[in-house]
């Protein structure tokens, strides 16, 4: 094989995927038997072990990932219970108002702790923590974030959120020798930066050199939108800069005999300092292999080195295959290996340095565009210019940061001097990034590309790189593009069923509606999931990813039942980031801060607001919405925001949905005298006992009830209400079923749940 580790890594990756999605013992044994039979036949016929080896690593990958993903979680028996855990603290990171750190108890997996007050522990401290154990959730909506998998990649099986009084430090600095050395070095380096640089500059240098992200959300957004976020995520770029600088220093000092051990020691130390993340490990392995090979006169095969690095990472942690950093790092490097030279040759009119930068940026972007769209839902239009201008400055900042770090461990005053030199470099980077971000259309939001588009995209790239003649290439590309257009037309242009998705937005309501001809609107969008942090926004972090996943870049309307934060909270973010044609809301008896905020955003975005009342009708692409409440002549005094909320019946041909917001018994007493008979009922107020009176439910007579609820301390849904509903009809719950998807042709409804029971 020309690239043996490439094939082995592909085989291992395929096995890891099989282990995640089809790890069933019976099917696994059958597949194993068939594979062994085929391998033996191939070996006896060709006397070649290649196929046998590839199949072996497919099963290695399946076994490794299947074991990790299906390993029992010892914390399950403690879920939602108040317990005490004792363990050692690792990876503490302080933010404004809270800190996050990992606690590793003896004989149990890691727990991620978020502490909101009090004295924070230090690295290596032994702590006793009292709190409620929660099990991380996997994605509960289409296109959602799999928090469970994200933490499991790090060996974390549970989370806790505590106040300072629940944390006792019972042992200080209990680190082994290597941990003490690494922690002390990292602390000293950070202190040297902080003591000699403005706060924002120090945080930037810490981020680009050590990988600890202390930058504020606004700065992070600026780097993302200008297409240079790789600068602030320690990756191959930083390893390449440091490797080049070390080799340059060694050549100046004429140190050749010890070049390899010095470089390997430096790269290993840097990988450990930065947390040994996949891009750094990949780059360090590739650099080490290249230097060793060159030193001993061996031809360096970059693709083999890249594949070997991926192979080693996946063997030790198969779940890294789903790590965004791992994927972007390897895809970008592979793209550079294939596209850099051809692009560079076509840019012969540019100066060498500009030509190198443009070729490097374009080749990386060609390889990673689908991943950027899939995970981050945007494309940076200005990234080529920003990379040309800012990357050289970042090279200088990394080199100065490296020099400061190494010298500062011995002579802190001298590191201060280097940091002073670095300040104008960092300030220039931050200023230019902010300037580029302020330009119109610096980046544009995109939908999540369907899987078939991603596969065909890379298929086209493969054909272009192949040795096929031009005619075959043109025919292949034409067929692929025709296939994409046909599938796009089928999915987006041809009439479909009405689709109603009751989203899991935590403790709140949020429903997405897509009409047969592609009109889209939201009904509420609030809530707060269990794993939310202080920076979490349900609109930006839950609802928007779902909309991008569904291919939605514009909403034809937003219906708001009332202005409690668990219904309108996410909508406020949606209005800021997505074009919305109209806002529909009920007539208001009282207005609160959320309502005033909604009005301000609508005014600033020039979004028309339609105030609905009983008797109004809205028609959207054959879908009719009949407003039943509020009645301006009969507004309710008791709990006025909830009880005067918008209630309407949505009808498509013969199929009816009833949306009730958070109305309670006083509103239900009025509504029960109207035509509220429905096929599908969105249960009021998350299944509270203040709503869903038996008389109201009997009059509505639903075939299906949907309860939108998350983990909460209110006792929702109420057990008696739930029991009564289950006796009468089929009940779905977003906290148990995840997103609930209803598709109807107007005569029959087909219901699926994102989480399988």
C-alpha positions, 0 to 999 in steps of 0.5 A: 500500500502506498498510504498504509495508515490512510487505509487503516485509519479509514477502516478504523473510522468506519468501525467506530461509526458502526460501533455507534449506530449499529452496535447490536450483538447479534448483528455484530456476530453475523457481520463478523462471521461473514467478514472472516469468511470473505477475508479467508477466501481473499487470502487463500486466493491472493495470498494477501493479508491487506483485506484481512487487516482492514476488516480487523481494524473495522472490528477494532473500531466497532468494539472500541466505540461500542464499548465506550458508548454503551458502558454503564453510567454509575451515576444513573442511580443517583440522577436528580438525587442530592449526594456528596462526592469527594475527588480531585479537582482538574482543569479549573476555569474561572469566568465572570460569576462562576467557575467550571472544573472537573472532579475525579472521585476515586473509582468513579468517572469524572463529574463536571462541576459548575460553582457559582459563588464562594472560594474556588478550589485550585488544581489538584485540591481534594474537595467534598461537594454536596449537590444534585447529580444530573446526567448530561443530555444527548441531542433532543432536537434535530440538528441539536447539540449532543452534550452527552457525547461532548462530555463523554469524549472527555470521560465526564459522565455527570454534571453538578451545579452548586453554590460555594457553601456546598464545596469544602476543600479537604486537601490542598494541591494533591498533584503528582510530580508531573502534574505539579510541574505542568500546573506550576509552569502554566500558572507562572506563564499566565501570571507573567502575561497578566502582570505585564500586559493589558487584561484583554491582550493577556487573555488573547495571548493566553488563548492563542498560546496555551489554549485556555479561552478567556476571550469575551463572546463579542471578541470570539464572534469577531474572529469567527465572522472574519474567518480567523478563529483558528488563530485563537484555537491552539492548533496546527498553525501554532505548532508549525510556528513554534516548530519553525522557530525552534529549528531556526534557533537551532540552526543559528546556534549550530546545534544539529546533534541534539535537534531531534530530542530538543524538538520532541521535548519542546513539542511534547511539553507544548502539547501537555501545556495546551491540554493535549487537544487533537489538533495539537497532537496531530500537528506535533506527531506530523512535525516529529515524524517529518523531522525524524524522517528528514534527519535519517534521510527518509522520504517524508510522506505527509498523508501517511504521517497525517493518517498515523496521527489520526490513527493513534488518536482514535485508538486511544479515544475513538469518540474523538472522531466526532470532535469538531476540532479533530475533524476540522484539523484533519480535513483542513490539513488533508486539503492543504496537502492536496490543493496547496501546490495547484492553487499556488501554481495558478497564482504566479503573478502574486509575490511569494509570501502573498501567494503562499498565504492565499494558497494556504487559506484557499486550500484549507477553506475548500476542504472545510466549508461543509464542516463550517456550514454544518457546525457553525452555520456561516461562511466568512466572505472576508476570510481570505483578506483577514488571513492575509493581513492578520495571520502574519501578525499572529505568527509574530504574536505566537513567537513572542508569546513562546519566547516570553513563556520559556524565558519567563520560567527562569527570568520573569523580568525579561519576559515582561520586556518581551510582552511589552513588545508584543502589546502593539502586535496584539492590539493591532490584531484585535483592532483589525479583526474588529474593523473587518467584522464591522464591514457589511457582509463580513460573514453570512449565515447559512443553512446546514447542508444535507448529508447528500450535499456534503458527500457529493461535494467531497465526491466532486473534489475527489474526481477533480483530483483523480487521474480521469480524463477531462471528459469523464470529470465533466460528465461525473460533475454534471451527474452530481450537480443534476442529482443535487438539483433534483434532490433540492427540488424534491425537498424544497420546491415540491409540495409536501405534508404540513410539518409541525415540530414541537421542540424541546426547549427545556422548561418552556414552549417552542413549536416550528411549523412548515407549510406544504409549500415551504412557508415557515413560522414559530409559535413561541420559543422560550425555555432553559435546558438543564445544562444551560450556563450563564451565557446560554441562550435558548434562541441562539443555542437551541432554536437557531441551530434547528432552523438552520438544520431545517434549511430555514433562513427566514421566518414568515411569521412568529406567533407569541402566546404571551411574554413570560420568558419561557415562551418569548425568551428565545424569540428575542434572539431569533428576531435579532439574528434572522429575518422575520416578516411579521410578529403575531401576539394577542391583545395585552391587558398588562405589559412587562419588561419582556413585552417592552423589549419585544417592541423595541427589537421589532421597531429597530428591525422594522418588523410589523406587529399584528395584535390578534383577538378573538374572531381574527383569522390568519391564513398561511399557504392553506393553513388557517389560524382561528383566534379564540382568545383573548377577548378584548371585551372579557379580559381576565384579571387573575394572572393576566399575562397567562390567562389573556394569552393567545389561544388559537386553532390551527387547521389544515384541511381536516386536521386541527391543532389547538395551541393554548399557551399557559392559560389556566382555569379562568381562561378555560372556563371561557374557552370551553363554550367555544369550538375547541374540539381538536385532533392534537392539543398543546397542553396548557402551562406545561401540564400544571394542575392550574390548567387542563380541567377535566371539563375543558379536556372533555370538550376539546376531546383530543386524539393526541396531547403534547406536553412541552416541559423540561426538568423543573422544580415546579412539579410539572407536569402534575401527576394527576393531570398527566394520569387523566390525560393518559386515560383519555388520549395518547400523551407525548412529552418533550422532556421524555420524547425530545422533539415531537414531529407531526406530519399530516396530509390534512386527513391523517397525522403521522407522529415521530419522536426524536428520542426513541422510547 
